[in-house]
């Protein structure tokens, strides 16, 4: 996946939409949960190492997950009693597990993560557009001068959108960026 490391680091340094400490187990060889600091900014979920005192290394994230075309669900049979997972559509066998302190925390994270994707925002826009059309009798976007905007809203294939607009999703082979 192509990305500009300086831009990603700049975005990671900004205040997040949601932040918190979670236990994380990435897909791969190690089946060990590690405690990390997570920061959600838009549809990017950054994670950071913690030092021996529990402080966060804010300077540079360990990695980032691009939350598009993924399934986010609560996990009942994970090692943590309060857990959820993220599975990307093109990588069914790779599941990212997250452990929380409480079920309330699980529900908060799942709600935030599900609502941050472009796909979710697009569906909300469509719902609002249809509701306004019912109430007013006309399409609220028909007054826009740009026909491109309407075609983006009407677009059903998210892959076309990401290849055209989203700079972090050009290669769909993986949605995990790791910094060294």
N, CA and C atoms as a LAMMPS dump frame, in Angstrom:
ITEM: TIMESTEP
0
ITEM: NUMBER OF ATOMS
540
ITEM: BOX BOUNDS ff ff ff
-5.0000000000000000e+02 5.0000000000000000e+02
-5.0000000000000000e+02 5.0000000000000000e+02
-5.0000000000000000e+02 5.0000000000000000e+02
ITEM: ATOMS id mol type element x y z
1 1 1 N 0.839 -1.169 0
2 1 2 C 0 0 0
3 1 3 C 0.891 1.24 0
4 2 1 N 0.582 2.175 -0.827
5 2 2 C 1.343 3.426 -0.877
6 2 3 C 0.795 4.406 0.145
7 3 1 N 1.692 5.126 0.776
8 3 2 C 1.297 6.166 1.707
9 3 3 C 2.47 7.089 1.927
10 4 1 N 2.175 8.282 2.379
11 4 2 C 3.201 9.245 2.718
12 4 3 C 3.387 9.184 4.231
13 5 1 N 4.527 8.682 4.66
14 5 2 C 4.773 8.44 6.078
15 5 3 C 4.682 9.721 6.904
16 6 1 N 5.138 10.849 6.369
17 6 2 C 5.073 12.11 7.113
18 6 3 C 3.63 12.556 7.307
19 7 1 N 2.793 12.392 6.276
20 7 2 C 1.386 12.77 6.404
21 7 3 C 0.667 11.881 7.413
22 8 1 N 0.963 10.588 7.369
23 8 2 C 0.349 9.661 8.324
24 8 3 C 0.77 10.033 9.746
25 9 1 N 2.047 10.32 9.958
26 9 2 C 2.542 10.706 11.283
27 9 3 C 1.893 12.011 11.745
28 10 1 N 1.689 12.947 10.818
29 10 2 C 1.042 14.217 11.159
30 10 3 C -0.402 13.98 11.595
31 11 1 N -1.123 13.15 10.856
32 11 2 C -2.513 12.845 11.205
33 11 3 C -2.567 12.132 12.549
34 12 1 N -1.632 11.216 12.781
35 12 2 C -1.6 10.461 14.037
36 12 3 C -1.341 11.363 15.238
37 13 1 N -0.63 12.464 15.047
38 13 2 C -0.312 13.37 16.147
39 13 3 C -1.484 14.276 16.518
40 14 1 N -2.493 14.361 15.66
41 14 2 C -3.662 15.207 15.926
42 14 3 C -4.568 14.537 16.957
43 15 1 N -5.399 15.335 17.651
44 15 2 C -6.358 14.718 18.589
45 15 3 C -7.285 13.761 17.841
46 16 1 N -7.596 12.639 18.458
47 16 2 C -8.424 11.63 17.819
48 16 3 C -9.909 11.823 18.074
49 17 1 N -10.721 11.158 17.25
50 17 2 C -12.169 11.157 17.452
51 17 3 C -12.521 10.278 18.656
52 18 1 N -11.739 9.227 18.861
53 18 2 C -11.862 8.357 20.03
54 18 3 C -10.485 7.797 20.321
55 19 1 N -10.143 7.735 21.595
56 19 2 C -8.838 7.225 22.012
57 19 3 C -9.014 6.338 23.228
58 20 1 N -8.111 5.38 23.374
59 20 2 C -8.161 4.549 24.561
60 20 3 C -7.172 3.402 24.524
61 21 1 N -7.011 2.795 25.678
62 21 2 C -6.101 1.668 25.863
63 21 3 C -6.878 0.382 25.63
64 22 1 N -6.359 -0.462 24.741
65 22 2 C -6.969 -1.753 24.432
66 22 3 C -5.891 -2.823 24.377
67 23 1 N -6.286 -4.055 24.582
68 23 2 C -5.399 -5.191 24.356
69 23 3 C -5.61 -5.601 22.9
70 24 1 N -4.518 -5.837 22.188
71 24 2 C -4.601 -6.077 20.747
72 24 3 C -3.819 -7.33 20.374
73 25 1 N -4.456 -8.151 19.555
74 25 2 C -3.776 -9.313 18.987
75 25 3 C -3.938 -9.246 17.478
76 26 1 N -2.822 -9.055 16.806
77 26 2 C -2.857 -8.948 15.351
78 26 3 C -2.864 -10.34 14.734
79 27 1 N -3.345 -10.453 13.508
80 27 2 C -3.28 -11.758 12.851
81 27 3 C -1.835 -12.079 12.515
82 28 1 N -1.466 -13.299 12.643
83 28 2 C -0.089 -13.667 12.34
84 28 3 C 0.387 -14.788 13.227
85 29 1 N 1.69 -14.853 13.366
86 29 2 C 2.305 -15.961 14.079
87 29 3 C 2.107 -15.888 15.586
88 30 1 N 2.223 -14.706 16.155
89 30 2 C 2.117 -14.568 17.604
90 30 3 C 0.655 -14.514 18.019
91 31 1 N 0.326 -15.336 18.956
92 31 2 C -1.041 -15.381 19.475
93 31 3 C -1.103 -14.67 20.825
94 32 1 N -0.396 -13.564 20.958
95 32 2 C -0.272 -12.866 22.231
96 32 3 C -0.945 -11.5 22.128
97 33 1 N -1.714 -11.163 23.167
98 33 2 C -2.298 -9.827 23.246
99 33 3 C -1.262 -8.871 23.81
100 34 1 N -1.187 -7.689 23.209
101 34 2 C -0.321 -6.635 23.729
102 34 3 C -1.18 -5.411 24.02
103 35 1 N -0.847 -4.742 25.105
104 35 2 C -1.579 -3.54 25.444
105 35 3 C -1.047 -2.388 24.593
106 36 1 N -1.948 -1.702 23.912
107 36 2 C -1.603 -0.594 23.019
108 36 3 C -2.561 0.571 23.266
109 37 1 N -2.113 1.748 22.867
110 37 2 C -2.964 2.932 22.883
111 37 3 C -3.516 3.093 21.48
112 38 1 N -4.84 3.191 21.347
113 38 2 C -5.488 3.324 20.045
114 38 3 C -6.084 4.707 19.894
115 39 1 N -5.99 5.214 18.671
116 39 2 C -6.527 6.538 18.35
117 39 3 C -7.251 6.433 17.014
118 40 1 N -8.545 6.74 17.026
119 40 2 C -9.351 6.757 15.809
120 40 3 C -9.41 8.176 15.286
121 41 1 N -8.982 8.361 14.066
122 41 2 C -9.024 9.682 13.417
123 41 3 C -9.624 9.47 12.034
124 42 1 N -10.875 9.896 11.859
125 42 2 C -11.567 9.624 10.603
126 42 3 C -11.767 8.123 10.473
127 43 1 N -11.296 7.552 9.362
128 43 2 C -11.402 6.101 9.19
129 43 3 C -10.051 5.407 9.392
130 44 1 N -9.143 6.088 10.071
131 44 2 C -7.82 5.528 10.355
132 44 3 C -7.711 5.205 11.842
133 45 1 N -7.404 3.952 12.155
134 45 2 C -7.237 3.525 13.537
135 45 3 C -5.748 3.307 13.788
136 46 1 N -5.123 4.274 14.469
137 46 2 C -3.698 4.214 14.783
138 46 3 C -3.51 3.456 16.087
139 47 1 N -2.383 2.779 16.217
140 47 2 C -2.042 2.196 17.506
141 47 3 C -0.585 2.466 17.835
142 48 1 N -0.339 2.692 19.142
143 48 2 C 0.949 3.137 19.653
144 48 3 C 1.429 2.19 20.741
145 49 1 N 2.744 2.108 20.894
146 49 2 C 3.353 1.349 21.991
147 49 3 C 3.184 2.125 23.292
148 50 1 N 3.201 1.382 24.381
149 50 2 C 3.185 1.984 25.708
150 50 3 C 4.545 1.751 26.35
151 51 1 N 5.019 2.733 27.129
152 51 2 C 6.3 2.535 27.81
153 51 3 C 6.087 1.76 29.103
154 52 1 N 7.16 1.518 29.853
155 52 2 C 7.079 0.698 31.061
156 52 3 C 6.225 1.336 32.154
157 53 1 N 5.954 2.639 32.052
158 53 2 C 5.116 3.328 33.029
159 53 3 C 3.671 3.468 32.564
160 54 1 N 3.36 2.93 31.405
161 54 2 C 2.006 3.022 30.862
162 54 3 C 1.771 4.258 30.02
163 55 1 N 2.817 5.049 29.813
164 55 2 C 2.705 6.241 28.978
165 55 3 C 2.719 5.875 27.501
166 56 1 N 2.254 6.798 26.689
167 56 2 C 2.119 6.559 25.26
168 56 3 C 3.261 7.214 24.504
169 57 1 N 3.85 6.483 23.564
170 57 2 C 4.804 7.075 22.637
171 57 3 C 3.997 7.722 21.528
172 58 1 N 3.681 8.993 21.679
173 58 2 C 2.841 9.715 20.719
174 58 3 C 3.567 10.055 19.431
175 59 1 N 4.887 10.021 19.447
176 59 2 C 5.635 10.501 18.291
177 59 3 C 5.365 9.691 17.037
178 60 1 N 5.306 8.386 17.176
179 60 2 C 5.188 7.552 15.986
180 60 3 C 4.306 6.341 16.276
181 61 1 N 3.269 6.112 15.461
182 61 2 C 2.428 4.934 15.688
183 61 3 C 3.154 3.656 15.267
184 62 1 N 2.786 2.557 15.888
185 62 2 C 3.31 1.252 15.496
186 62 3 C 2.687 0.86 14.159
187 63 1 N 1.424 1.209 13.969
188 63 2 C 0.725 0.879 12.73
189 63 3 C -0.604 1.588 12.654
190 64 1 N -1.305 1.331 11.567
191 64 2 C -2.62 1.936 11.351
192 64 3 C -3.472 0.96 10.55
193 65 1 N -4.744 0.896 10.902
194 65 2 C -5.716 0.107 10.158
195 65 3 C -6.633 1.076 9.418
196 66 1 N -6.823 0.851 8.134
197 66 2 C -7.739 1.66 7.333
198 66 3 C -9.092 0.964 7.399
199 67 1 N -10.051 1.586 8.049
200 67 2 C -11.329 0.941 8.335
201 67 3 C -12.323 1.12 7.19
202 68 1 N -12.065 0.46 6.114
203 68 2 C -12.959 0.421 4.964
204 68 3 C -13.118 -1.028 4.546
205 69 1 N -14.302 -1.358 4.098
206 69 2 C -14.61 -2.707 3.638
207 69 3 C -14.204 -3.746 4.673
208 70 1 N -14.687 -3.55 5.883
209 70 2 C -14.359 -4.466 6.97
210 70 3 C -15.614 -4.79 7.771
211 71 1 N -15.503 -5.837 8.542
212 71 2 C -16.585 -6.28 9.413
213 71 3 C -16.104 -6.137 10.85
214 72 1 N -16.886 -5.423 11.655
215 72 2 C -16.542 -5.18 13.049
216 72 3 C -17.631 -5.841 13.89
217 73 1 N -17.223 -6.751 14.77
218 73 2 C -18.224 -7.49 15.532
219 73 3 C -17.73 -7.813 16.933
220 74 1 N -18.682 -8.022 17.819
221 74 2 C -18.372 -8.444 19.177
222 74 3 C -17.932 -9.903 19.143
223 75 1 N -16.987 -10.255 20.007
224 75 2 C -16.465 -11.626 20.067
225 75 3 C -16.847 -12.242 21.404
226 76 1 N -17.584 -13.336 21.354
227 76 2 C -18.023 -14 22.579
228 76 3 C -17.029 -15.033 23.075
229 77 1 N -16.273 -15.629 22.168
230 77 2 C -15.397 -16.737 22.542
231 77 3 C -13.919 -16.386 22.432
232 78 1 N -13.573 -15.152 22.664
233 78 2 C -12.172 -14.735 22.639
234 78 3 C -11.572 -14.939 24.028
235 79 1 N -10.26 -14.752 24.131
236 79 2 C -9.578 -14.906 25.416
237 79 3 C -10.039 -13.861 26.436
238 80 1 N -10.504 -12.721 25.957
239 80 2 C -11.036 -11.676 26.82
240 80 3 C -12.553 -11.803 26.863
241 81 1 N -13.133 -11.604 28.026
242 81 2 C -14.595 -11.667 28.115
243 81 3 C -15.245 -10.496 27.394
244 82 1 N -14.578 -9.373 27.348
245 82 2 C -15.086 -8.189 26.649
246 82 3 C -14.181 -7.94 25.453
247 83 1 N -14.595 -8.436 24.297
248 83 2 C -13.723 -8.359 23.121
249 83 3 C -14.535 -8.094 21.857
250 84 1 N -13.838 -7.573 20.855
251 84 2 C -14.408 -7.418 19.52
252 84 3 C -13.313 -7.678 18.505
253 85 1 N -13.713 -7.8 17.251
254 85 2 C -12.731 -8.083 16.205
255 85 3 C -13.038 -7.278 14.959
256 86 1 N -12.003 -7.124 14.133
257 86 2 C -12.124 -6.49 12.816
258 86 3 C -11.585 -7.482 11.802
259 87 1 N -12.401 -7.753 10.79
260 87 2 C -12.002 -8.634 9.696
261 87 3 C -12.226 -7.877 8.401
262 88 1 N -11.224 -7.843 7.547
263 88 2 C -11.347 -7.146 6.278
264 88 3 C -11.935 -8.081 5.225
265 89 1 N -12.744 -7.533 4.35
266 89 2 C -13.48 -8.318 3.358
267 89 3 C -12.554 -9.166 2.502
268 90 1 N -11.424 -8.62 2.093
269 90 2 C -10.53 -9.362 1.203
270 90 3 C -9.541 -10.247 1.96
271 91 1 N -9.65 -10.316 3.289
272 91 2 C -8.752 -11.143 4.102
273 91 3 C -9.542 -11.816 5.217
274 92 1 N -10.443 -12.733 4.851
275 92 2 C -11.32 -13.372 5.831
276 92 3 C -10.569 -14.146 6.901
277 93 1 N -9.433 -14.736 6.538
278 93 2 C -8.703 -15.577 7.485
279 93 3 C -7.917 -14.768 8.51
280 94 1 N -7.728 -13.48 8.259
281 94 2 C -6.967 -12.625 9.182
282 94 3 C -7.932 -11.783 10.009
283 95 1 N -7.931 -12.017 11.302
284 95 2 C -8.829 -11.306 12.19
285 95 3 C -8.021 -10.583 13.252
286 96 1 N -8.313 -9.3 13.441
287 96 2 C -7.666 -8.475 14.461
288 96 3 C -8.566 -8.504 15.7
289 97 1 N -8.029 -8.931 16.839
290 97 2 C -8.803 -9.024 18.075
291 97 3 C -8.433 -7.882 19.021
292 98 1 N -9.448 -7.39 19.741
293 98 2 C -9.269 -6.298 20.693
294 98 3 C -9.961 -6.674 22
295 99 1 N -9.251 -6.519 23.102
296 99 2 C -9.818 -6.786 24.422
297 99 3 C -10.037 -5.489 25.177
298 100 1 N -11.194 -5.391 25.841
299 100 2 C -11.564 -4.175 26.578
300 100 3 C -11.77 -4.497 28.052
301 101 1 N -11.898 -3.442 28.865
302 101 2 C -12.114 -3.595 30.302
303 101 3 C -13.567 -3.918 30.64
304 102 1 N -14.508 -3.456 29.794
305 102 2 C -15.925 -3.663 30.089
306 102 3 C -16.716 -3.845 28.795
307 103 1 N -17.928 -4.368 28.942
308 103 2 C -18.803 -4.536 27.778
309 103 3 C -19.234 -3.169 27.234
310 104 1 N -19.394 -2.203 28.123
311 104 2 C -19.749 -0.841 27.686
312 104 3 C -18.654 -0.28 26.771
313 105 1 N -17.403 -0.51 27.127
314 105 2 C -16.29 -0.055 26.308
315 105 3 C -16.297 -0.751 24.947
316 106 1 N -16.621 -2.033 24.909
317 106 2 C -16.733 -2.772 23.648
318 106 3 C -17.785 -2.123 22.762
319 107 1 N -18.949 -1.853 23.317
320 107 2 C -20.046 -1.26 22.554
321 107 3 C -19.681 0.131 22.032
322 108 1 N -18.986 0.934 22.851
323 108 2 C -18.569 2.274 22.423
324 108 3 C -17.599 2.187 21.242
325 109 1 N -16.598 1.313 21.37
326 109 2 C -15.615 1.175 20.293
327 109 3 C -16.274 0.655 19.013
328 110 1 N -17.114 -0.362 19.124
329 110 2 C -17.777 -0.912 17.942
330 110 3 C -18.623 0.159 17.268
331 111 1 N -19.37 0.94 18.052
332 111 2 C -20.197 2.009 17.483
333 111 3 C -19.374 3.042 16.734
334 112 1 N -18.276 3.481 17.333
335 112 2 C -17.404 4.47 16.69
336 112 3 C -16.749 3.909 15.43
337 113 1 N -16.262 2.684 15.517
338 113 2 C -15.556 2.089 14.379
339 113 3 C -16.494 1.825 13.205
340 114 1 N -17.717 1.404 13.496
341 114 2 C -18.672 1.138 12.412
342 114 3 C -19.13 2.421 11.732
343 115 1 N -19.191 3.507 12.472
344 115 2 C -19.711 4.75 11.894
345 115 3 C -18.648 5.604 11.21
346 116 1 N -17.392 5.211 11.25
347 116 2 C -16.338 6.07 10.706
348 116 3 C -16.036 5.811 9.227
349 117 1 N -16.508 4.725 8.654
350 117 2 C -16.132 4.387 7.281
351 117 3 C -16.887 5.238 6.258
352 118 1 N -16.297 5.348 5.101
353 118 2 C -16.937 6.062 4.005
354 118 3 C -18.261 5.387 3.655
355 119 1 N -18.281 4.065 3.652
356 119 2 C -19.493 3.318 3.291
357 119 3 C -20.643 3.691 4.211
358 120 1 N -20.373 3.788 5.508
359 120 2 C -21.411 4.161 6.467
360 120 3 C -21.865 5.603 6.24
361 121 1 N -20.917 6.504 6.059
362 121 2 C -21.26 7.909 5.826
363 121 3 C -22.091 8.079 4.553
364 122 1 N -21.75 7.314 3.517
365 122 2 C -22.49 7.372 2.256
366 122 3 C -23.925 6.887 2.446
367 123 1 N -24.099 5.804 3.197
368 123 2 C -25.452 5.287 3.423
369 123 3 C -26.273 6.263 4.262
370 124 1 N -25.648 6.921 5.25
371 124 2 C -26.354 7.939 6.035
372 124 3 C -26.78 9.113 5.157
373 125 1 N -25.893 9.532 4.241
374 125 2 C -26.23 10.609 3.322
375 125 3 C -27.41 10.215 2.437
376 126 1 N -27.403 8.979 1.943
377 126 2 C -28.517 8.502 1.104
378 126 3 C -29.827 8.515 1.884
379 127 1 N -29.795 8.056 3.149
380 127 2 C -30.996 8.053 3.985
381 127 3 C -31.528 9.472 4.183
382 128 1 N -30.629 10.402 4.505
383 128 2 C -31.041 11.789 4.701
384 128 3 C -31.56 12.401 3.409
385 129 1 N -30.929 12.08 2.299
386 129 2 C -31.36 12.574 0.997
387 129 3 C -32.78 12.083 0.69
388 130 1 N -33.047 10.812 0.946
389 130 2 C -34.379 10.254 0.694
390 130 3 C -35.417 10.853 1.634
391 131 1 N -35.057 11.054 2.902
392 131 2 C -35.979 11.652 3.863
393 131 3 C -36.343 13.089 3.461
394 132 1 N -35.333 13.857 3.055
395 132 2 C -35.611 15.222 2.598
396 132 3 C -36.455 15.226 1.331
397 133 1 N -36.221 14.275 0.462
398 133 2 C -37.005 14.176 -0.771
399 133 3 C -38.47 13.87 -0.453
400 134 1 N -38.719 13 0.552
401 134 2 C -40.094 12.69 0.973
402 134 3 C -40.776 13.92 1.541
403 135 1 N -40.052 14.669 2.371
404 135 2 C -40.649 15.82 3.057
405 135 3 C -40.851 17.021 2.14
406 136 1 N -39.9 17.275 1.24
407 136 2 C -39.981 18.48 0.413
408 136 3 C -40.49 18.215 -0.996
409 137 1 N -40.434 16.961 -1.434
410 137 2 C -40.882 16.637 -2.78
411 137 3 C -39.821 16.833 -3.846
412 138 1 N -38.624 17.218 -3.449
413 138 2 C -37.553 17.374 -4.443
414 138 3 C -36.234 16.886 -3.854
415 139 1 N -35.337 16.554 -4.738
416 139 2 C -34.031 16.04 -4.346
417 139 3 C -33.172 17.197 -3.848
418 140 1 N -32.678 17.131 -2.599
419 140 2 C -31.881 18.245 -2.062
420 140 3 C -30.554 18.437 -2.79
421 141 1 N -30.045 17.408 -3.44
422 141 2 C -28.779 17.537 -4.151
423 141 3 C -28.953 18.01 -5.59
424 142 1 N -30.196 18.136 -6.034
425 142 2 C -30.405 18.586 -7.414
426 142 3 C -30.045 20.057 -7.582
427 143 1 N -29.971 20.803 -6.486
428 143 2 C -29.595 22.212 -6.562
429 143 3 C -28.092 22.406 -6.652
430 144 1 N -27.319 21.329 -6.408
431 144 2 C -25.862 21.415 -6.507
432 144 3 C -25.475 21.621 -7.964
433 145 1 N -24.483 22.456 -8.195
434 145 2 C -24.058 22.712 -9.565
435 145 3 C -23.188 21.592 -10.117
436 146 1 N -22.619 20.793 -9.235
437 146 2 C -21.708 19.743 -9.677
438 146 3 C -22.44 18.423 -9.843
439 147 1 N -22.483 17.915 -11.054
440 147 2 C -23.097 16.61 -11.29
441 147 3 C -22.172 15.499 -10.806
442 148 1 N -20.886 15.796 -10.617
443 148 2 C -19.957 14.795 -10.098
444 148 3 C -20.329 14.377 -8.688
445 149 1 N -20.786 15.347 -7.869
446 149 2 C -21.147 15.034 -6.494
447 149 3 C -22.29 14.025 -6.465
448 150 1 N -23.304 14.244 -7.302
449 150 2 C -24.43 13.322 -7.353
450 150 3 C -23.984 11.941 -7.788
451 151 1 N -23.073 11.856 -8.754
452 151 2 C -22.642 10.537 -9.214
453 151 3 C -21.835 9.819 -8.15
454 152 1 N -21.104 10.546 -7.309
455 152 2 C -20.364 9.902 -6.22
456 152 3 C -21.342 9.347 -5.191
457 153 1 N -22.392 10.108 -4.888
458 153 2 C -23.384 9.646 -3.927
459 153 3 C -24.119 8.433 -4.463
460 154 1 N -24.402 8.401 -5.761
461 154 2 C -25.118 7.287 -6.357
462 154 3 C -24.235 6.069 -6.572
463 155 1 N -22.931 6.224 -6.516
464 155 2 C -22.006 5.123 -6.784
465 155 3 C -22.238 3.99 -5.801
466 156 1 N -22.314 2.75 -6.294
467 156 2 C -22.541 1.606 -5.42
468 156 3 C -21.283 0.777 -5.221
469 157 1 N -20.3 0.897 -6.091
470 157 2 C -19.095 0.094 -5.979
471 157 3 C -18.025 0.888 -5.238
472 158 1 N -17.777 0.517 -3.979
473 158 2 C -16.82 1.25 -3.151
474 158 3 C -15.406 1.155 -3.695
475 159 1 N -15.067 0.076 -4.381
476 159 2 C -13.72 -0.063 -4.936
477 159 3 C -13.412 1.052 -5.927
478 160 1 N -14.397 1.429 -6.734
479 160 2 C -14.183 2.511 -7.699
480 160 3 C -13.907 3.806 -6.952
481 161 1 N -14.667 4.054 -5.891
482 161 2 C -14.47 5.269 -5.106
483 161 3 C -13.057 5.315 -4.527
484 162 1 N -12.609 4.225 -3.923
485 162 2 C -11.312 4.244 -3.267
486 162 3 C -10.179 4.373 -4.265
487 163 1 N -10.288 3.766 -5.416
488 163 2 C -9.216 3.889 -6.396
489 163 3 C -9.168 5.304 -6.956
490 164 1 N -10.28 6.028 -6.874
491 164 2 C -10.335 7.364 -7.44
492 164 3 C -10.021 8.436 -6.406
493 165 1 N -10.479 8.269 -5.155
494 165 2 C -10.421 9.353 -4.187
495 165 3 C -9.517 9.061 -3.001
496 166 1 N -9.579 7.885 -2.445
497 166 2 C -8.923 7.596 -1.173
498 166 3 C -7.475 7.175 -1.38
499 167 1 N -6.508 8.016 -0.985
500 167 2 C -5.101 7.733 -1.272
501 167 3 C -4.52 6.57 -0.486
502 168 1 N -5.167 6.145 0.609
503 168 2 C -4.607 5.097 1.439
504 168 3 C -5.109 3.707 1.065
505 169 1 N -5.995 3.591 0.078
506 169 2 C -6.607 2.298 -0.225
507 169 3 C -6.374 1.848 -1.657
508 170 1 N -5.347 2.267 -2.297
509 170 2 C -5.136 1.901 -3.694
510 170 3 C -4.843 0.429 -3.878
511 171 1 N -4.091 -0.169 -2.981
512 171 2 C -3.778 -1.587 -3.069
513 171 3 C -4.638 -2.297 -2.032
514 172 1 N -5.534 -3.175 -2.469
515 172 2 C -6.439 -3.83 -1.533
516 172 3 C -5.888 -5.133 -1
517 173 1 N -4.597 -5.408 -1.188
518 173 2 C -4.043 -6.665 -0.692
519 173 3 C -3.969 -6.69 0.832
520 174 1 N -3.824 -5.527 1.461
521 174 2 C -3.813 -5.483 2.915
522 174 3 C -4.215 -4.09 3.379
523 175 1 N -4.817 -4.015 4.542
524 175 2 C -5.222 -2.751 5.098
525 175 3 C -4.47 -2.448 6.381
526 176 1 N -3.286 -3.011 6.497
527 176 2 C -2.455 -2.785 7.671
528 176 3 C -1.162 -2.137 7.244
529 177 1 N -0.839 -1.014 7.836
530 177 2 C 0.407 -0.325 7.57
531 177 3 C 1.239 -0.454 8.825
532 178 1 N 2.442 -0.925 8.737
533 178 2 C 3.308 -1.047 9.903
534 178 3 C 4.544 -0.187 9.702
535 179 1 N 4.869 0.581 10.728
536 179 2 C 6.04 1.443 10.7
537 179 3 C 7.187 0.715 11.361
538 180 1 N 8.373 0.875 10.855
539 180 2 C 9.539 0.252 11.47
540 180 3 C 10.433 1.288 12.103
